[in-house]
Amino acid sequence: MRVAVDAMGGDNAPSVEVEGAVAAAREFGIAITLVGDTERLRQELGKHKVQGLDIALHHASEVVGMHDAASDAVRRKKDSSIRIAFELLKSGSADAVVSAGNSGATMAAGMFVLKRLKGIDRPAIAQIFPTLRGRTLVLDVGGNVDCKPIHLVQFAIMGEVYARHVMGVEQPRIGLLSNGEEDSKGNELTRETNSILKNISFDYVGYVEGRDIFNGMVDVVVCDGFVGNVVLKLSEGLAEAVGKMLKDEIKQSFLSKLGYLFSRKAFSNFKKKVDYAEYGGAPLLGINGVAMICHGGSNVKAIKNAIIFANDYARKGVNQRLAEKLETEFTAYMQQRDPVKESVAG
């Protein structure tokens, strides 16, 4: 297994990407190819002890910026670090890609270079959220702001396969995010999706509300990318705000400070659960290959963990299982059920 890292894409590239790659290679023995300006990458590698580590360099002369139009940049900047990383994956020189760069460009490059899995109209960005009972996977969290019912059905199938084979959930429970649990709630998109998902052969529980993401009621939550991105950004902001509020309250009195001394381990564990860096990045599901999309401001820990997760994802062959699931269940269902045919036609 070898992971190609877009070393030029993040807000703090390439120092963070290089240090994260070195940590992953040293601690877990992962083979890594850093893609970008090789002169700058050599300078960064020179700051670390890399003897004996399997870290290769592959030159890319261009960078896709955060404000570049995604699809245009991928086509115009043919020698960009993100596109070259996917080209390495396509050629078999890498088994997975990790990028903290422009997420739209990462998604566009994945589709342009690798194409989509058969049966998938739109790839989805999936994000793991901490819950009271473990973890919940939410998708899509930003890849597709306008969706049709057929897209959400595909997201549900991809999420179910990921939950089983990567998260280790034996029988994942799937929920559709809405503004209430009753079938009468939701909008046209969710109501039609709900009627289709009831006839797919996995454990679909129906509508769930926003609070159910964190109470652990389901293992996979499905929504369109507009709603999912709002959920993601709200959750990140809330976690950050709660952390700062707690710090301010602790500083208010001597007794609060004393109590903190006895509760440091609990606070540390809480911070670890809500820290996005612990999850590394979000897998891009539905393309014909393995890719992890990281936060633009990712730190060293986040890059390291994204590389670890990407390596694990590729090793478990999730894409192959996903393709098999689509072939055996969803494709056959589309051929037999008029509601799905009408959704595809629409």
TADANOR-V464326 format. One record per pair of residues at least 24 apart in sequence whose ideal C-beta (glycine too) atoms are under 8 Angstrom apart, sorted by the first residue. I is the first residue (numbers start at 1). GAP is how many residues later the second one is. Records with the same first field share a line. If there is no record, write none. Layout:
# TADANOR-V464326
I: GAP / GAP
This chain:
# TADANOR-V464326
1: 29 / 30 / 94 / 95 / 310 / 313 / 314
2: 29 / 30 / 31 / 52 / 91 / 92 / 93 / 94
3: 27 / 28 / 29 / 30 / 91 / 92 / 93 / 94 / 95 / 304 / 307 / 308 / 311
4: 28 / 29 / 31 / 54 / 81 / 82 / 84 / 85 / 89 / 90 / 92 / 93 / 94
5: 27 / 28 / 29 / 30 / 80 / 92 / 93 / 94 / 298 / 302
6: 29 / 30 / 75 / 76 / 79 / 91 / 92 / 93 / 94 / 95 / 100
7: 27 / 28 / 29 / 34 / 74
8: 27 / 28 / 29 / 52 / 55 / 73 / 93
9: 54 / 55 / 72 / 73 / 90 / 91 / 92 / 93 / 97
10: 90 / 91 / 284 / 286 / 287 / 288 / 293
11: 55 / 89 / 285 / 286 / 287
12: 285 / 286 / 287
13: 87 / 88
14: 26 / 27 / 30
15: 29
16: 84 / 282 / 283 / 284 / 287
17: 83 / 286
18: 26 / 27 / 30
19: 25 / 29 / 281 / 284
20: 278 / 280 / 281 / 282 / 283 / 284 / 286 / 287
21: 34 / 282 / 283 / 286
22: 26 / 28 / 31 / 33
23: 277 / 281
24: 279 / 280 / 283 / 284 / 287
25: 25 / 28 / 29 / 30
26: 27
27: 277
28: 280 / 283
29: 25
30: 24 / 277 / 278 / 281
31: 24 / 25
32: 24 / 275
33: 24 / 25 / 55 / 60 / 61
34: 24
35: 25 / 46 / 49 / 50 / 53
36: 24 / 27 / 45
37: 24
58: 26 / 30
60: 24 / 25
63: 38
64: 37 / 38 / 41
65: 37
66: 35 / 36 / 230
68: 34 / 37
70: 32 / 34 / 35 / 37 / 38
71: 33 / 37 / 41
73: 29 / 32 / 35
74: 31 / 34 / 35 / 38
75: 37
80: 25 / 29
82: 24 / 27
83: 26 / 29 / 30
85: 24
86: 24 / 26 / 27 / 28 / 203 / 205
87: 26
89: 24 / 25 / 200 / 201 / 202
90: 24 / 199
95: 195 / 216 / 219
96: 193 / 194 / 195 / 196 / 214 / 215 / 217 / 218
97: 192 / 193 / 194 / 195 / 213
98: 183 / 193 / 194 / 196 / 205 / 208 / 209 / 212
99: 192 / 193 / 194 / 195
100: 181 / 193 / 194 / 195 / 196 / 198 / 202 / 203 / 206
101: 195
103: 39 / 40 / 190 / 193
106: 178 / 185 / 187
107: 36 / 177 / 186
110: 174 / 177 / 179 / 181
111: 176
114: 173 / 174 / 175
115: 172 / 173
116: 170 / 171 / 172
117: 169 / 170 / 171 / 202 / 205 / 206 / 209
118: 205 / 208 / 209
119: 35 / 204 / 207 / 208 / 211 / 212
120: 34 / 38 / 166 / 206
121: 29 / 30 / 33
122: 25 / 29 / 32 / 164
123: 161 / 162 / 163 / 164
124: 30 / 31 / 34 / 35 / 101 / 160 / 161 / 162
125: 100 / 103 / 157 / 158 / 159 / 160 / 168
126: 32 / 33 / 36 / 156 / 157 / 158 / 159
127: 101 / 105 / 152 / 155
128: 39 / 151 / 154
129: 84 / 85 / 106
130: 84 / 143 / 144
131: 82 / 83 / 84 / 85
132: 82 / 83 / 84
133: 82 / 83
134: 82
135: 32 / 84
136: 77 / 78 / 80 / 82 / 83 / 84 / 85
137: 25 / 26 / 30 / 82 / 83 / 84
138: 39 / 75 / 82 / 83 / 85 / 90 / 93 / 94
139: 81 / 82 / 83 / 84 / 89 / 146
140: 83 / 84 / 85 / 88
141: 84 / 87 / 88 / 90 / 91 / 141
142: 83 / 86 / 87 / 90
143: 82 / 141
144: 80 / 81
145: 79 / 80 / 81 / 84
146: 78 / 80
147: 42 / 77 / 78
148: 41 / 195 / 198
149: 40 / 43 / 44 / 47 / 194 / 197
150: 46 / 190 / 193 / 194
151: 73
152: 24 / 37 / 38 / 41 / 45 / 70 / 71 / 72
153: 40 / 43 / 44 / 47 / 177 / 187 / 190
154: 132 / 172 / 176
155: 67 / 130
156: 41 / 44 / 46 / 48 / 64 / 66
157: 43 / 45 / 165 / 168 / 169 / 172 / 173
158: 127 / 128 / 164
159: 61 / 62 / 63 / 126
160: 42 / 60 / 165
161: 157 / 160 / 161 / 164
162: 58 / 121 / 123 / 156 / 160
163: 56 / 57
165: 151 / 152 / 153 / 156
166: 117 / 146 / 147 / 150 / 152
167: 52
169: 50
171: 32
172: 30 / 31 / 46 / 47 / 48
173: 30 / 32 / 44 / 45 / 46 / 47
174: 28 / 29 / 30 / 31 / 44 / 45 / 46 / 48
175: 29 / 30 / 31 / 32 / 33 / 37 / 42 / 43 / 45 / 46 / 47
176: 28 / 30 / 31 / 32 / 45 / 46 / 47
177: 30 / 31 / 32 / 33 / 36 / 44 / 45 / 46 / 50 / 51 / 54
178: 29 / 30 / 31
179: 30
180: 27 / 29
181: 25 / 26 / 27 / 28
182: 25
183: 24
189: 35
192: 147 / 151
193: 29
195: 144
196: 141 / 143 / 144 / 147
199: 134 / 138 / 140
200: 129 / 130 / 133
201: 128
236: 40
239: 35 / 36
242: 32
243: 28 / 31
276: 26
277: 24 / 25 / 28
278: 27
279: 26 / 30
280: 24 / 25 / 26 / 27 / 28 / 29 / 30
281: 24 / 25 / 28 / 29
283: 26 / 27 / 30
285: 37
286: 36
288: 31
289: 30
290: 24 / 28 / 29
